[in-house]
Amino acid sequence: MPREQGAPYKRIAAALRERIASGELGPGEQLRSATQLCQDYSVSRNTALRALALLREEGLITTEQGWGSFVAQPSNRAET
């Protein structure tokens, strides 16, 4: 993964946002868990959770406790 400027949680969110925008991660598809994101990006759990929270605030993902985070349906996404 190339080193980009900015906070680590923003880099993770940007990478996931790009995968969603490109269609690589489609509506309803489950994202990797926070634990898996920690391993993928070599960050703390808090950093991974912050990235997921940012995407949730943007309306790109939904989180179901006990199940995980999923790409939001286009009709549920916030206008950007």
mmJSON file of the N, C-alpha and C atoms, coordinates in Angstrom:
{"data_MODEL":{"atom_site":{
"group_PDB":["ATOM","ATOM","ATOM","ATOM","ATOM","ATOM","ATOM","ATOM","ATOM","ATOM","ATOM","ATOM","ATOM","ATOM","ATOM","ATOM","ATOM","ATOM","ATOM","ATOM","ATOM","ATOM","ATOM","ATOM","ATOM","ATOM","ATOM","ATOM","ATOM","ATOM","ATOM","ATOM","ATOM","ATOM","ATOM","ATOM","ATOM","ATOM","ATOM","ATOM","ATOM","ATOM","ATOM","ATOM","ATOM","ATOM","ATOM","ATOM","ATOM","ATOM","ATOM","ATOM","ATOM","ATOM","ATOM","ATOM","ATOM","ATOM","ATOM","ATOM","ATOM","ATOM","ATOM","ATOM","ATOM","ATOM","ATOM","ATOM","ATOM","ATOM","ATOM","ATOM","ATOM","ATOM","ATOM","ATOM","ATOM","ATOM","ATOM","ATOM","ATOM","ATOM","ATOM","ATOM","ATOM","ATOM","ATOM","ATOM","ATOM","ATOM","ATOM","ATOM","ATOM","ATOM","ATOM","ATOM","ATOM","ATOM","ATOM","ATOM","ATOM","ATOM","ATOM","ATOM","ATOM","ATOM","ATOM","ATOM","ATOM","ATOM","ATOM","ATOM","ATOM","ATOM","ATOM","ATOM","ATOM","ATOM","ATOM","ATOM","ATOM","ATOM","ATOM","ATOM","ATOM","ATOM","ATOM","ATOM","ATOM","ATOM","ATOM","ATOM","ATOM","ATOM","ATOM","ATOM","ATOM","ATOM","ATOM","ATOM","ATOM","ATOM","ATOM","ATOM","ATOM","ATOM","ATOM","ATOM","ATOM","ATOM","ATOM","ATOM","ATOM","ATOM","ATOM","ATOM","ATOM","ATOM","ATOM","ATOM","ATOM","ATOM","ATOM","ATOM","ATOM","ATOM","ATOM","ATOM","ATOM","ATOM","ATOM","ATOM","ATOM","ATOM","ATOM","ATOM","ATOM","ATOM","ATOM","ATOM","ATOM","ATOM","ATOM","ATOM","ATOM","ATOM","ATOM","ATOM","ATOM","ATOM","ATOM","ATOM","ATOM","ATOM","ATOM","ATOM","ATOM","ATOM","ATOM","ATOM","ATOM","ATOM","ATOM","ATOM","ATOM","ATOM","ATOM","ATOM","ATOM","ATOM","ATOM","ATOM","ATOM","ATOM","ATOM","ATOM","ATOM","ATOM","ATOM","ATOM","ATOM","ATOM","ATOM","ATOM","ATOM","ATOM","ATOM","ATOM","ATOM","ATOM","ATOM","ATOM","ATOM","ATOM","ATOM","ATOM","ATOM","ATOM","ATOM","ATOM"],
"id":[1,2,3,4,5,6,7,8,9,10,11,12,13,14,15,16,17,18,19,20,21,22,23,24,25,26,27,28,29,30,31,32,33,34,35,36,37,38,39,40,41,42,43,44,45,46,47,48,49,50,51,52,53,54,55,56,57,58,59,60,61,62,63,64,65,66,67,68,69,70,71,72,73,74,75,76,77,78,79,80,81,82,83,84,85,86,87,88,89,90,91,92,93,94,95,96,97,98,99,100,101,102,103,104,105,106,107,108,109,110,111,112,113,114,115,116,117,118,119,120,121,122,123,124,125,126,127,128,129,130,131,132,133,134,135,136,137,138,139,140,141,142,143,144,145,146,147,148,149,150,151,152,153,154,155,156,157,158,159,160,161,162,163,164,165,166,167,168,169,170,171,172,173,174,175,176,177,178,179,180,181,182,183,184,185,186,187,188,189,190,191,192,193,194,195,196,197,198,199,200,201,202,203,204,205,206,207,208,209,210,211,212,213,214,215,216,217,218,219,220,221,222,223,224,225,226,227,228,229,230,231,232,233,234,235,236,237,238,239,240],
"type_symbol":["N","C","C","N","C","C","N","C","C","N","C","C","N","C","C","N","C","C","N","C","C","N","C","C","N","C","C","N","C","C","N","C","C","N","C","C","N","C","C","N","C","C","N","C","C","N","C","C","N","C","C","N","C","C","N","C","C","N","C","C","N","C","C","N","C","C","N","C","C","N","C","C","N","C","C","N","C","C","N","C","C","N","C","C","N","C","C","N","C","C","N","C","C","N","C","C","N","C","C","N","C","C","N","C","C","N","C","C","N","C","C","N","C","C","N","C","C","N","C","C","N","C","C","N","C","C","N","C","C","N","C","C","N","C","C","N","C","C","N","C","C","N","C","C","N","C","C","N","C","C","N","C","C","N","C","C","N","C","C","N","C","C","N","C","C","N","C","C","N","C","C","N","C","C","N","C","C","N","C","C","N","C","C","N","C","C","N","C","C","N","C","C","N","C","C","N","C","C","N","C","C","N","C","C","N","C","C","N","C","C","N","C","C","N","C","C","N","C","C","N","C","C","N","C","C","N","C","C","N","C","C","N","C","C","N","C","C","N","C","C"],
"label_atom_id":["N","CA","C","N","CA","C","N","CA","C","N","CA","C","N","CA","C","N","CA","C","N","CA","C","N","CA","C","N","CA","C","N","CA","C","N","CA","C","N","CA","C","N","CA","C","N","CA","C","N","CA","C","N","CA","C","N","CA","C","N","CA","C","N","CA","C","N","CA","C","N","CA","C","N","CA","C","N","CA","C","N","CA","C","N","CA","C","N","CA","C","N","CA","C","N","CA","C","N","CA","C","N","CA","C","N","CA","C","N","CA","C","N","CA","C","N","CA","C","N","CA","C","N","CA","C","N","CA","C","N","CA","C","N","CA","C","N","CA","C","N","CA","C","N","CA","C","N","CA","C","N","CA","C","N","CA","C","N","CA","C","N","CA","C","N","CA","C","N","CA","C","N","CA","C","N","CA","C","N","CA","C","N","CA","C","N","CA","C","N","CA","C","N","CA","C","N","CA","C","N","CA","C","N","CA","C","N","CA","C","N","CA","C","N","CA","C","N","CA","C","N","CA","C","N","CA","C","N","CA","C","N","CA","C","N","CA","C","N","CA","C","N","CA","C","N","CA","C","N","CA","C","N","CA","C","N","CA","C","N","CA","C","N","CA","C","N","CA","C","N","CA","C","N","CA","C","N","CA","C"],
"label_alt_id":[null,null,null,null,null,null,null,null,null,null,null,null,null,null,null,null,null,null,null,null,null,null,null,null,null,null,null,null,null,null,null,null,null,null,null,null,null,null,null,null,null,null,null,null,null,null,null,null,null,null,null,null,null,null,null,null,null,null,null,null,null,null,null,null,null,null,null,null,null,null,null,null,null,null,null,null,null,null,null,null,null,null,null,null,null,null,null,null,null,null,null,null,null,null,null,null,null,null,null,null,null,null,null,null,null,null,null,null,null,null,null,null,null,null,null,null,null,null,null,null,null,null,null,null,null,null,null,null,null,null,null,null,null,null,null,null,null,null,null,null,null,null,null,null,null,null,null,null,null,null,null,null,null,null,null,null,null,null,null,null,null,null,null,null,null,null,null,null,null,null,null,null,null,null,null,null,null,null,null,null,null,null,null,null,null,null,null,null,null,null,null,null,null,null,null,null,null,null,null,null,null,null,null,null,null,null,null,null,null,null,null,null,null,null,null,null,null,null,null,null,null,null,null,null,null,null,null,null,null,null,null,null,null,null,null,null,null,null,null,null],
"label_comp_id":["MET","MET","MET","PRO","PRO","PRO","ARG","ARG","ARG","GLU","GLU","GLU","GLN","GLN","GLN","GLY","GLY","GLY","ALA","ALA","ALA","PRO","PRO","PRO","TYR","TYR","TYR","LYS","LYS","LYS","ARG","ARG","ARG","ILE","ILE","ILE","ALA","ALA","ALA","ALA","ALA","ALA","ALA","ALA","ALA","LEU","LEU","LEU","ARG","ARG","ARG","GLU","GLU","GLU","ARG","ARG","ARG","ILE","ILE","ILE","ALA","ALA","ALA","SER","SER","SER","GLY","GLY","GLY","GLU","GLU","GLU","LEU","LEU","LEU","GLY","GLY","GLY","PRO","PRO","PRO","GLY","GLY","GLY","GLU","GLU","GLU","GLN","GLN","GLN","LEU","LEU","LEU","ARG","ARG","ARG","SER","SER","SER","ALA","ALA","ALA","THR","THR","THR","GLN","GLN","GLN","LEU","LEU","LEU","CYS","CYS","CYS","GLN","GLN","GLN","ASP","ASP","ASP","TYR","TYR","TYR","SER","SER","SER","VAL","VAL","VAL","SER","SER","SER","ARG","ARG","ARG","ASN","ASN","ASN","THR","THR","THR","ALA","ALA","ALA","LEU","LEU","LEU","ARG","ARG","ARG","ALA","ALA","ALA","LEU","LEU","LEU","ALA","ALA","ALA","LEU","LEU","LEU","LEU","LEU","LEU","ARG","ARG","ARG","GLU","GLU","GLU","GLU","GLU","GLU","GLY","GLY","GLY","LEU","LEU","LEU","ILE","ILE","ILE","THR","THR","THR","THR","THR","THR","GLU","GLU","GLU","GLN","GLN","GLN","GLY","GLY","GLY","TRP","TRP","TRP","GLY","GLY","GLY","SER","SER","SER","PHE","PHE","PHE","VAL","VAL","VAL","ALA","ALA","ALA","GLN","GLN","GLN","PRO","PRO","PRO","SER","SER","SER","ASN","ASN","ASN","ARG","ARG","ARG","ALA","ALA","ALA","GLU","GLU","GLU","THR","THR","THR"],
"label_asym_id":["A","A","A","A","A","A","A","A","A","A","A","A","A","A","A","A","A","A","A","A","A","A","A","A","A","A","A","A","A","A","A","A","A","A","A","A","A","A","A","A","A","A","A","A","A","A","A","A","A","A","A","A","A","A","A","A","A","A","A","A","A","A","A","A","A","A","A","A","A","A","A","A","A","A","A","A","A","A","A","A","A","A","A","A","A","A","A","A","A","A","A","A","A","A","A","A","A","A","A","A","A","A","A","A","A","A","A","A","A","A","A","A","A","A","A","A","A","A","A","A","A","A","A","A","A","A","A","A","A","A","A","A","A","A","A","A","A","A","A","A","A","A","A","A","A","A","A","A","A","A","A","A","A","A","A","A","A","A","A","A","A","A","A","A","A","A","A","A","A","A","A","A","A","A","A","A","A","A","A","A","A","A","A","A","A","A","A","A","A","A","A","A","A","A","A","A","A","A","A","A","A","A","A","A","A","A","A","A","A","A","A","A","A","A","A","A","A","A","A","A","A","A","A","A","A","A","A","A","A","A","A","A","A","A","A","A","A","A","A","A"],
"label_entity_id":["1","1","1","1","1","1","1","1","1","1","1","1","1","1","1","1","1","1","1","1","1","1","1","1","1","1","1","1","1","1","1","1","1","1","1","1","1","1","1","1","1","1","1","1","1","1","1","1","1","1","1","1","1","1","1","1","1","1","1","1","1","1","1","1","1","1","1","1","1","1","1","1","1","1","1","1","1","1","1","1","1","1","1","1","1","1","1","1","1","1","1","1","1","1","1","1","1","1","1","1","1","1","1","1","1","1","1","1","1","1","1","1","1","1","1","1","1","1","1","1","1","1","1","1","1","1","1","1","1","1","1","1","1","1","1","1","1","1","1","1","1","1","1","1","1","1","1","1","1","1","1","1","1","1","1","1","1","1","1","1","1","1","1","1","1","1","1","1","1","1","1","1","1","1","1","1","1","1","1","1","1","1","1","1","1","1","1","1","1","1","1","1","1","1","1","1","1","1","1","1","1","1","1","1","1","1","1","1","1","1","1","1","1","1","1","1","1","1","1","1","1","1","1","1","1","1","1","1","1","1","1","1","1","1","1","1","1","1","1","1"],
"label_seq_id":[1,1,1,2,2,2,3,3,3,4,4,4,5,5,5,6,6,6,7,7,7,8,8,8,9,9,9,10,10,10,11,11,11,12,12,12,13,13,13,14,14,14,15,15,15,16,16,16,17,17,17,18,18,18,19,19,19,20,20,20,21,21,21,22,22,22,23,23,23,24,24,24,25,25,25,26,26,26,27,27,27,28,28,28,29,29,29,30,30,30,31,31,31,32,32,32,33,33,33,34,34,34,35,35,35,36,36,36,37,37,37,38,38,38,39,39,39,40,40,40,41,41,41,42,42,42,43,43,43,44,44,44,45,45,45,46,46,46,47,47,47,48,48,48,49,49,49,50,50,50,51,51,51,52,52,52,53,53,53,54,54,54,55,55,55,56,56,56,57,57,57,58,58,58,59,59,59,60,60,60,61,61,61,62,62,62,63,63,63,64,64,64,65,65,65,66,66,66,67,67,67,68,68,68,69,69,69,70,70,70,71,71,71,72,72,72,73,73,73,74,74,74,75,75,75,76,76,76,77,77,77,78,78,78,79,79,79,80,80,80],
"pdbx_PDB_ins_code":[null,null,null,null,null,null,null,null,null,null,null,null,null,null,null,null,null,null,null,null,null,null,null,null,null,null,null,null,null,null,null,null,null,null,null,null,null,null,null,null,null,null,null,null,null,null,null,null,null,null,null,null,null,null,null,null,null,null,null,null,null,null,null,null,null,null,null,null,null,null,null,null,null,null,null,null,null,null,null,null,null,null,null,null,null,null,null,null,null,null,null,null,null,null,null,null,null,null,null,null,null,null,null,null,null,null,null,null,null,null,null,null,null,null,null,null,null,null,null,null,null,null,null,null,null,null,null,null,null,null,null,null,null,null,null,null,null,null,null,null,null,null,null,null,null,null,null,null,null,null,null,null,null,null,null,null,null,null,null,null,null,null,null,null,null,null,null,null,null,null,null,null,null,null,null,null,null,null,null,null,null,null,null,null,null,null,null,null,null,null,null,null,null,null,null,null,null,null,null,null,null,null,null,null,null,null,null,null,null,null,null,null,null,null,null,null,null,null,null,null,null,null,null,null,null,null,null,null,null,null,null,null,null,null,null,null,null,null,null,null],
"Cartn_x":[0.839,0.0,0.884,0.694,1.537,1.23,2.259,2.103,1.477,0.371,-0.307,-0.278,-0.486,-0.545,-1.879,-1.923,-3.181,-3.225,-4.252,-4.456,-4.717,-4.217,-4.415,-5.884,-6.767,-8.175,-8.743,-8.263,-8.727,-8.213,-7.004,-6.463,-7.259,-7.596,-8.385,-9.763,-10.395,-11.722,-11.658,-10.622,-10.477,-10.335,-9.559,-9.368,-10.687,-11.432,-12.72,-13.729,-13.722,-14.617,-14.369,-13.105,-12.746,-13.245,-13.126,-13.601,-15.118,-15.816,-17.268,-17.649,-16.994,-17.294,-17.03,-15.995,-15.645,-16.548,-17.324,-18.176,-17.507,-16.239,-15.541,-16.262,-16.773,-17.626,-19.028,-19.936,-21.277,-22.252,-23.418,-24.45,-24.759,-24.8,-25.095,-23.89,-22.772,-21.582,-20.956,-20.514,-19.911,-18.463,-18.1,-16.711,-15.932,-14.624,-13.782,-14.01,-13.835,-14.058,-12.986,-13.247,-12.263,-10.955,-11.039,-9.832,-9.053,-9.757,-9.099,-8.501,-9.205,-8.66,-7.393,-7.371,-6.161,-4.971,-5.177,-4.114,-3.747,-4.752,-4.52,-3.7,-4.004,-3.393,-2.387,-2.132,-1.182,-1.521,-2.778,-3.247,-3.921,-4.213,-4.917,-6.397,-7.056,-8.488,-9.253,-8.855,-9.514,-9.441,-8.293,-8.128,-9.06,-9.137,-10.028,-11.485,-11.863,-13.237,-13.559,-12.584,-12.796,-13.026,-12.291,-12.485,-13.893,-14.341,-15.689,-16.743,-16.501,-17.445,-17.565,-16.449,-16.463,-17.319,-17.137,-17.929,-19.407,-19.683,-21.065,-21.7,-20.944,-21.437,-21.73,-20.95,-21.135,-22.285,-22.829,-23.934,-23.511,-22.213,-21.727,-21.851,-21.865,-21.983,-22.998,-23.481,-24.316,-23.635,-23.891,-23.306,-24.42,-24.369,-25.331,-24.555,-24.811,-24.071,-24.173,-23.035,-22.975,-22.867,-23.066,-23.011,-21.895,-21.654,-20.586,-21.06,-20.195,-20.479,-20.711,-21.675,-22.098,-22.192,-21.939,-22.093,-23.573,-23.873,-25.265,-25.849,-27.153,-27.857,-27.805,-27.7,-27.608,-28.706,-29.917,-31.02,-30.824,-29.972,-29.731,-28.525,-27.777,-26.551,-26.85,-26.045,-26.177,-25.715,-26.314,-25.891,-24.546,-23.626,-22.291,-22.048],
"Cartn_y":[-1.174,0.0,1.237,2.153,3.353,4.248,4.931,5.855,7.143,7.513,8.745,9.671,10.946,11.924,11.797,12.212,12.243,11.205,11.347,10.422,9.017,8.006,6.624,6.255,6.711,6.346,6.939,8.13,8.745,7.981,7.45,6.652,5.364,4.726,3.489,3.792,4.846,5.227,5.546,6.238,6.586,5.329,4.367,3.123,2.362,2.278,1.585,2.356,3.677,4.531,4.304,4.214,3.988,2.624,1.614,0.27,0.25,1.038,1.127,1.869,3.004,3.82,3.053,2.214,1.475,0.265,-0.098,-1.274,-2.551,-2.451,-3.641,-4.184,-3.274,-3.643,-3.153,-4.081,-3.711,-3.585,-3.011,-2.845,-4.165,-4.096,-5.278,-6.132,-5.87,-6.68,-6.341,-7.38,-7.189,-6.754,-5.75,-5.294,-6.198,-6.124,-6.865,-6.306,-7.131,-6.702,-5.705,-5.017,-4.079,-4.803,-6.006,-6.79,-7.083,-7.439,-7.714,-6.448,-5.312,-4.044,-3.672,-3.962,-3.708,-4.445,-5.69,-6.504,-6.016,-5.689,-5.251,-3.965,-3.045,-1.711,-1.441,-2.433,-2.293,-1.086,-1.045,0.048,-0.54,0.331,-0.098,-0.312,-1.02,-1.263,0.064,0.995,2.29,3.003,2.923,3.556,2.919,1.593,0.895,1.251,1.296,1.647,3.082,3.961,5.361,5.478,4.691,4.693,4.217,3.151,2.639,3.663,4.342,5.358,6.5,6.886,7.953,7.552,6.337,5.859,5.739,5.351,5.258,6.653,7.651,9.034,9.553,9.109,9.523,8.77,7.776,7.005,5.933,5.64,4.631,3.215,3.069,1.737,1.779,0.605,0.429,-0.623,-0.567,-1.543,-2.194,-3.516,-4.283,-4.982,-4.584,-5.145,-6.663,-7.3,-8.755,-9.364,-8.554,-9.054,-8.417,-7.119,-6.452,-5.221,-4.748,-3.552,-3.958,-3.283,-3.621,-2.362,-2.506,-1.386,-1.042,0.23,0.691,0.588,0.38,0.414,1.843,2.049,3.414,4.349,3.851,4.705,5.165,4.464,4.807,5.702,5.924,6.702,8.197,8.89,10.349,10.946,12.037,12.743,13.386,13.219,13.825,14.846],
"Cartn_z":[0.0,0.0,0.0,-0.934,-0.963,0.23,0.702,1.82,1.313,1.899,1.529,2.732,2.469,3.547,4.26,5.514,6.253,7.343,8.168,9.281,8.759,9.46,8.996,8.794,9.668,9.496,8.213,7.836,6.594,5.377,5.46,4.343,4.166,5.287,5.209,4.634,5.137,4.636,3.148,2.717,1.301,0.442,0.921,0.166,0.044,1.144,1.1,0.262,0.365,-0.431,-1.917,-2.294,-3.7,-4.174,-3.317,-3.686,-3.832,-3.016,-3.124,-4.41,-4.662,-5.849,-7.137,-7.146,-8.356,-8.588,-7.564,-7.683,-7.23,-6.83,-6.323,-5.09,-4.264,-3.129,-3.459,-3.689,-4.109,-2.952,-3.23,-2.213,-1.509,-0.181,0.618,0.94,0.287,0.516,1.868,2.564,3.878,3.754,4.552,4.608,5.552,5.461,6.397,7.788,8.792,10.167,10.6,11.7,12.238,12.533,13.058,13.353,12.072,11.018,9.743,9.155,9.282,8.781,9.548,10.84,11.648,11.047,10.698,10.117,8.717,7.907,6.533,6.463,7.375,7.311,8.428,9.262,10.384,11.253,11.706,12.559,13.796,14.755,15.961,15.659,16.553,16.404,16.397,17.242,17.303,15.945,15.281,13.97,12.943,12.95,12.022,12.295,13.56,13.915,13.52,13.643,13.262,11.751,10.966,9.505,9.155,9.81,9.557,9.992,11.113,11.585,10.57,9.971,8.976,7.776,7.294,6.155,6.526,7.768,8.234,8.272,8.761,8.796,7.393,6.417,5.022,4.355,5.043,4.49,3.504,3.445,2.497,3.024,4.355,4.946,6.077,6.425,7.602,8.467,9.756,10.669,11.463,11.519,12.295,13.395,14.641,15.759,15.753,15.884,15.88,14.5,13.454,12.084,11.279,11.47,10.737,9.999,9.121,8.322,6.876,6.249,4.898,4.049,2.758,1.834,1.782,1.951,1.942,0.535,0.502,-0.777,-1.298,-2.61,-3.147,-2.663,-2.488,-2.028,-0.593,0.172,1.57,1.746,0.696,0.798,0.846,1.618,1.699,0.385,-0.016,-1.231,-0.971,-1.909,-1.761,-2.824],
"occupancy":[1.0,1.0,1.0,1.0,1.0,1.0,1.0,1.0,1.0,1.0,1.0,1.0,1.0,1.0,1.0,1.0,1.0,1.0,1.0,1.0,1.0,1.0,1.0,1.0,1.0,1.0,1.0,1.0,1.0,1.0,1.0,1.0,1.0,1.0,1.0,1.0,1.0,1.0,1.0,1.0,1.0,1.0,1.0,1.0,1.0,1.0,1.0,1.0,1.0,1.0,1.0,1.0,1.0,1.0,1.0,1.0,1.0,1.0,1.0,1.0,1.0,1.0,1.0,1.0,1.0,1.0,1.0,1.0,1.0,1.0,1.0,1.0,1.0,1.0,1.0,1.0,1.0,1.0,1.0,1.0,1.0,1.0,1.0,1.0,1.0,1.0,1.0,1.0,1.0,1.0,1.0,1.0,1.0,1.0,1.0,1.0,1.0,1.0,1.0,1.0,1.0,1.0,1.0,1.0,1.0,1.0,1.0,1.0,1.0,1.0,1.0,1.0,1.0,1.0,1.0,1.0,1.0,1.0,1.0,1.0,1.0,1.0,1.0,1.0,1.0,1.0,1.0,1.0,1.0,1.0,1.0,1.0,1.0,1.0,1.0,1.0,1.0,1.0,1.0,1.0,1.0,1.0,1.0,1.0,1.0,1.0,1.0,1.0,1.0,1.0,1.0,1.0,1.0,1.0,1.0,1.0,1.0,1.0,1.0,1.0,1.0,1.0,1.0,1.0,1.0,1.0,1.0,1.0,1.0,1.0,1.0,1.0,1.0,1.0,1.0,1.0,1.0,1.0,1.0,1.0,1.0,1.0,1.0,1.0,1.0,1.0,1.0,1.0,1.0,1.0,1.0,1.0,1.0,1.0,1.0,1.0,1.0,1.0,1.0,1.0,1.0,1.0,1.0,1.0,1.0,1.0,1.0,1.0,1.0,1.0,1.0,1.0,1.0,1.0,1.0,1.0,1.0,1.0,1.0,1.0,1.0,1.0,1.0,1.0,1.0,1.0,1.0,1.0,1.0,1.0,1.0,1.0,1.0,1.0,1.0,1.0,1.0,1.0,1.0,1.0],
"B_iso_or_equiv":[0.0,0.0,0.0,0.0,0.0,0.0,0.0,0.0,0.0,0.0,0.0,0.0,0.0,0.0,0.0,0.0,0.0,0.0,0.0,0.0,0.0,0.0,0.0,0.0,0.0,0.0,0.0,0.0,0.0,0.0,0.0,0.0,0.0,0.0,0.0,0.0,0.0,0.0,0.0,0.0,0.0,0.0,0.0,0.0,0.0,0.0,0.0,0.0,0.0,0.0,0.0,0.0,0.0,0.0,0.0,0.0,0.0,0.0,0.0,0.0,0.0,0.0,0.0,0.0,0.0,0.0,0.0,0.0,0.0,0.0,0.0,0.0,0.0,0.0,0.0,0.0,0.0,0.0,0.0,0.0,0.0,0.0,0.0,0.0,0.0,0.0,0.0,0.0,0.0,0.0,0.0,0.0,0.0,0.0,0.0,0.0,0.0,0.0,0.0,0.0,0.0,0.0,0.0,0.0,0.0,0.0,0.0,0.0,0.0,0.0,0.0,0.0,0.0,0.0,0.0,0.0,0.0,0.0,0.0,0.0,0.0,0.0,0.0,0.0,0.0,0.0,0.0,0.0,0.0,0.0,0.0,0.0,0.0,0.0,0.0,0.0,0.0,0.0,0.0,0.0,0.0,0.0,0.0,0.0,0.0,0.0,0.0,0.0,0.0,0.0,0.0,0.0,0.0,0.0,0.0,0.0,0.0,0.0,0.0,0.0,0.0,0.0,0.0,0.0,0.0,0.0,0.0,0.0,0.0,0.0,0.0,0.0,0.0,0.0,0.0,0.0,0.0,0.0,0.0,0.0,0.0,0.0,0.0,0.0,0.0,0.0,0.0,0.0,0.0,0.0,0.0,0.0,0.0,0.0,0.0,0.0,0.0,0.0,0.0,0.0,0.0,0.0,0.0,0.0,0.0,0.0,0.0,0.0,0.0,0.0,0.0,0.0,0.0,0.0,0.0,0.0,0.0,0.0,0.0,0.0,0.0,0.0,0.0,0.0,0.0,0.0,0.0,0.0,0.0,0.0,0.0,0.0,0.0,0.0,0.0,0.0,0.0,0.0,0.0,0.0],
"pdbx_formal_charge":[null,null,null,null,null,null,null,null,null,null,null,null,null,null,null,null,null,null,null,null,null,null,null,null,null,null,null,null,null,null,null,null,null,null,null,null,null,null,null,null,null,null,null,null,null,null,null,null,null,null,null,null,null,null,null,null,null,null,null,null,null,null,null,null,null,null,null,null,null,null,null,null,null,null,null,null,null,null,null,null,null,null,null,null,null,null,null,null,null,null,null,null,null,null,null,null,null,null,null,null,null,null,null,null,null,null,null,null,null,null,null,null,null,null,null,null,null,null,null,null,null,null,null,null,null,null,null,null,null,null,null,null,null,null,null,null,null,null,null,null,null,null,null,null,null,null,null,null,null,null,null,null,null,null,null,null,null,null,null,null,null,null,null,null,null,null,null,null,null,null,null,null,null,null,null,null,null,null,null,null,null,null,null,null,null,null,null,null,null,null,null,null,null,null,null,null,null,null,null,null,null,null,null,null,null,null,null,null,null,null,null,null,null,null,null,null,null,null,null,null,null,null,null,null,null,null,null,null,null,null,null,null,null,null,null,null,null,null,null,null],
"auth_seq_id":[1,1,1,2,2,2,3,3,3,4,4,4,5,5,5,6,6,6,7,7,7,8,8,8,9,9,9,10,10,10,11,11,11,12,12,12,13,13,13,14,14,14,15,15,15,16,16,16,17,17,17,18,18,18,19,19,19,20,20,20,21,21,21,22,22,22,23,23,23,24,24,24,25,25,25,26,26,26,27,27,27,28,28,28,29,29,29,30,30,30,31,31,31,32,32,32,33,33,33,34,34,34,35,35,35,36,36,36,37,37,37,38,38,38,39,39,39,40,40,40,41,41,41,42,42,42,43,43,43,44,44,44,45,45,45,46,46,46,47,47,47,48,48,48,49,49,49,50,50,50,51,51,51,52,52,52,53,53,53,54,54,54,55,55,55,56,56,56,57,57,57,58,58,58,59,59,59,60,60,60,61,61,61,62,62,62,63,63,63,64,64,64,65,65,65,66,66,66,67,67,67,68,68,68,69,69,69,70,70,70,71,71,71,72,72,72,73,73,73,74,74,74,75,75,75,76,76,76,77,77,77,78,78,78,79,79,79,80,80,80],
"auth_comp_id":["MET","MET","MET","PRO","PRO","PRO","ARG","ARG","ARG","GLU","GLU","GLU","GLN","GLN","GLN","GLY","GLY","GLY","ALA","ALA","ALA","PRO","PRO","PRO","TYR","TYR","TYR","LYS","LYS","LYS","ARG","ARG","ARG","ILE","ILE","ILE","ALA","ALA","ALA","ALA","ALA","ALA","ALA","ALA","ALA","LEU","LEU","LEU","ARG","ARG","ARG","GLU","GLU","GLU","ARG","ARG","ARG","ILE","ILE","ILE","ALA","ALA","ALA","SER","SER","SER","GLY","GLY","GLY","GLU","GLU","GLU","LEU","LEU","LEU","GLY","GLY","GLY","PRO","PRO","PRO","GLY","GLY","GLY","GLU","GLU","GLU","GLN","GLN","GLN","LEU","LEU","LEU","ARG","ARG","ARG","SER","SER","SER","ALA","ALA","ALA","THR","THR","THR","GLN","GLN","GLN","LEU","LEU","LEU","CYS","CYS","CYS","GLN","GLN","GLN","ASP","ASP","ASP","TYR","TYR","TYR","SER","SER","SER","VAL","VAL","VAL","SER","SER","SER","ARG","ARG","ARG","ASN","ASN","ASN","THR","THR","THR","ALA","ALA","ALA","LEU","LEU","LEU","ARG","ARG","ARG","ALA","ALA","ALA","LEU","LEU","LEU","ALA","ALA","ALA","LEU","LEU","LEU","LEU","LEU","LEU","ARG","ARG","ARG","GLU","GLU","GLU","GLU","GLU","GLU","GLY","GLY","GLY","LEU","LEU","LEU","ILE","ILE","ILE","THR","THR","THR","THR","THR","THR","GLU","GLU","GLU","GLN","GLN","GLN","GLY","GLY","GLY","TRP","TRP","TRP","GLY","GLY","GLY","SER","SER","SER","PHE","PHE","PHE","VAL","VAL","VAL","ALA","ALA","ALA","GLN","GLN","GLN","PRO","PRO","PRO","SER","SER","SER","ASN","ASN","ASN","ARG","ARG","ARG","ALA","ALA","ALA","GLU","GLU","GLU","THR","THR","THR"],
"auth_asym_id":["A","A","A","A","A","A","A","A","A","A","A","A","A","A","A","A","A","A","A","A","A","A","A","A","A","A","A","A","A","A","A","A","A","A","A","A","A","A","A","A","A","A","A","A","A","A","A","A","A","A","A","A","A","A","A","A","A","A","A","A","A","A","A","A","A","A","A","A","A","A","A","A","A","A","A","A","A","A","A","A","A","A","A","A","A","A","A","A","A","A","A","A","A","A","A","A","A","A","A","A","A","A","A","A","A","A","A","A","A","A","A","A","A","A","A","A","A","A","A","A","A","A","A","A","A","A","A","A","A","A","A","A","A","A","A","A","A","A","A","A","A","A","A","A","A","A","A","A","A","A","A","A","A","A","A","A","A","A","A","A","A","A","A","A","A","A","A","A","A","A","A","A","A","A","A","A","A","A","A","A","A","A","A","A","A","A","A","A","A","A","A","A","A","A","A","A","A","A","A","A","A","A","A","A","A","A","A","A","A","A","A","A","A","A","A","A","A","A","A","A","A","A","A","A","A","A","A","A","A","A","A","A","A","A","A","A","A","A","A","A"],
"auth_atom_id":["N","CA","C","N","CA","C","N","CA","C","N","CA","C","N","CA","C","N","CA","C","N","CA","C","N","CA","C","N","CA","C","N","CA","C","N","CA","C","N","CA","C","N","CA","C","N","CA","C","N","CA","C","N","CA","C","N","CA","C","N","CA","C","N","CA","C","N","CA","C","N","CA","C","N","CA","C","N","CA","C","N","CA","C","N","CA","C","N","CA","C","N","CA","C","N","CA","C","N","CA","C","N","CA","C","N","CA","C","N","CA","C","N","CA","C","N","CA","C","N","CA","C","N","CA","C","N","CA","C","N","CA","C","N","CA","C","N","CA","C","N","CA","C","N","CA","C","N","CA","C","N","CA","C","N","CA","C","N","CA","C","N","CA","C","N","CA","C","N","CA","C","N","CA","C","N","CA","C","N","CA","C","N","CA","C","N","CA","C","N","CA","C","N","CA","C","N","CA","C","N","CA","C","N","CA","C","N","CA","C","N","CA","C","N","CA","C","N","CA","C","N","CA","C","N","CA","C","N","CA","C","N","CA","C","N","CA","C","N","CA","C","N","CA","C","N","CA","C","N","CA","C","N","CA","C","N","CA","C","N","CA","C","N","CA","C","N","CA","C","N","CA","C","N","CA","C","N","CA","C"],
"pdbx_PDB_model_num":[1,1,1,1,1,1,1,1,1,1,1,1,1,1,1,1,1,1,1,1,1,1,1,1,1,1,1,1,1,1,1,1,1,1,1,1,1,1,1,1,1,1,1,1,1,1,1,1,1,1,1,1,1,1,1,1,1,1,1,1,1,1,1,1,1,1,1,1,1,1,1,1,1,1,1,1,1,1,1,1,1,1,1,1,1,1,1,1,1,1,1,1,1,1,1,1,1,1,1,1,1,1,1,1,1,1,1,1,1,1,1,1,1,1,1,1,1,1,1,1,1,1,1,1,1,1,1,1,1,1,1,1,1,1,1,1,1,1,1,1,1,1,1,1,1,1,1,1,1,1,1,1,1,1,1,1,1,1,1,1,1,1,1,1,1,1,1,1,1,1,1,1,1,1,1,1,1,1,1,1,1,1,1,1,1,1,1,1,1,1,1,1,1,1,1,1,1,1,1,1,1,1,1,1,1,1,1,1,1,1,1,1,1,1,1,1,1,1,1,1,1,1,1,1,1,1,1,1,1,1,1,1,1,1,1,1,1,1,1,1]
}}}
